[in-house]
Amino acid sequence: MSISSLFVSARALVVSVTFTFFASSQASAAIIADFDIGIGANLASIQIDQEDGDGYLFHVRWDSANYTSWDALVDIDAALPTFSMTYDTYSWGIFLTGITIDGDTNFGTGDLWPIENYWHLWLQDTGSWDQAAFGASDRVLFNGASDAWVFGSSIVPQSVPAPGAIALTIFSIAVCPRRRRSNHTKASLAH
């Protein structure tokens, strides 16, 4: 096998792996909108996964000490006219009951057991998602924190496609030479 053939095979593998990664990421993730909220030195992501599979990603910035996940939701609500939420306040904290984003709404109070018609709070502090053992008003965010709200399911938040997946695909196609096909067979070349 020539070096050129190896290069073409390697290019095909890179493109195949890249497309497979990107396609599988896209199939499991449906982040349909991405928003930047606030100003400040700290940055956290708040992901909201609606029951219909639509996901929304908010990059929230702040400077204040003891800024909570609930504070981030309140800031998102104040910043976006197409975002609204409903909640109940209890002595033990705040219970989120509904979120609407661009007309995409989910509301529930957990009253239809065994149907999970309520919002689950997830935290990603160490690389894997964990369901919160406390409420959003007790969750103090830190620079780089990731929180997610998932409605109607105790399944982990959907994965977000890596931002570099498209760039890697375009790069591998543009940089790697293409294999040329010939209509000539070895027998026709020998004549």
N, C-alpha and C positions, 0 to 999 in steps of 0.2 A: 504494500500500500504506500503510495507516495505521500510526501508531506502535504501537498495540495489536497489530496483526498482526506487526510486526517484533519486538516484545517476545516474543510467543508463539513465533515462529520461533527467536529467539535462545535461549529457554528450552528448546525442543525440542532444539536443537543441543547445549546444555550437558548436558542429561540424556543424550542419545545418546552424546556423547563420554565422559561420566563412566561410564556403564554399559559402554561398549565397553572403556574402560581397565580398569575393575574386573574385568569378565568375562575379558578377555585375561590380566590379571595372575593371576586365580584359576586359570585353565586351565593356566598354566605353573607356578604355584607351589602347592605342597601343604604349606605349613608348618602342621603339625597340632598343634604344641605350642610354647609359648614359656615360657622359664624365666628367673628372676633368681637369680644365684649370687654369693655372697660379699658383702663390704662393702669400701668404699674409694673414693678420689677418682677413680681411673681406671676407664674402662668400655670394654670391647671386646665384639664379638659373635662368637660361634662358631656356625656353622651346620653341621648334619650332615644330608646328603641320602642317605637309604637308596636302594638299587637299585630298590625298588618305588615310588619317587616320594614317599614320606613324608619330610617335612623337619622338622627340629627346630631352634629358634633359642634360643641361650643368651646372655643378657646377663650378662657376667662382670665383677665389680668386684674391684679389688685396690689395694694401696698400695705393695708392695715393689718395689725396683729389680730390673731384669733379669728380670722376670716373662715367661715364655715361653708360647707356644701350648700346649706340652706341660703346663706348670704349670696352665693353664686346664682342660685335659682331666682332669687328676688331681683338681682341685678339683670339677669337675662330677661325676666318679665318686664322690668322697667325700660330696657333698651330696645326691645322688639315689639312693635305694635301688633304683629301677627302671633305673638306668644301670650298665652294666658294659663293660669293654673288655679286650681281650687284645692283647699286643704282645710283640715280641722285642727284646732289647737286644743291640746289636753295638758294636764298638769305634768305629764311625763315628756311632752314634746309636741312636735308637729307631725301630723299624718297627712301626707300628700294623697289627694283623691283623684285629681284630674289634671291633664296637660293637653293643651291645644296648641299646635304649631301649624300655621298656614292652613287651617281648617281640618287638619289631621288630629282627631280627638280620641282620647281614652279616659274613661272615668270608672272608678270602682272603689268600693269600700271593704272588700274582702268578705262580703256577706253572702256569697253564692257557693260556699264550700261544697264540694272539693274543687270547684272552678276558681282559679287564682285571679280573680278580678281586682287586683290591686298592684301598686307600683313597688317593685323590688329595688332596693338600693345596693349597688355593687361597688367595691373598692378595688383598685389595682395599685397596691403599694410596692409589691415585690416582683412583679412580672406576670403573676397569674391573678385572675379575678377571684375575689372572695365576697360572699354575701355579707353585708354589714350586720353587725350584732347590736347596732345602735342607730339612732336616727340622724338625719341630715343636719339638724341643729346642733348635734354633738360632734359632728365630724369636722375637725379643724383641718383645713386644706394646707398644703405645703407646696412650695415651688416644684412643679413636675408631677403633682398628684393627678390621678385619673379616677373619676367617679362615673357611674352609669346608672340610669334608671331604666328598668325593663318592665313593661306592663304585661300582665297575664301569663307569665311564665317564670319558673325558677331556673331557667337555662341561662348560662352566662351570656353577657352582652355579645352581640355580633362583632366579628373582627373587622377591622378597618383596613382596606387595601394599603399596602406600603406605598408611600408617595413615589418611591423610586422605581416601581414596577414598570410603569409606562416608559420612563426614561431609559431603563435598561433594555427594554424591547426595541425601542427605536435605535438606540446605540448599536445593539448587536446586529440589527438588519443593515444599518447604514455603513458600519465599519467593516464587517466581514464580507469578503468577496462572495459573489454568487457562483454557483456551479453552473456551467453551461452544458446544455444537452446537445447531443449530436444525433442526427438521423443516420449517420454512417455506422455500419457494423464493421467488425474486424475483417470479415471476409471481403467487404466492398473496398476497404482500404488497401488490402493486399494486391489488388489488381492494378 
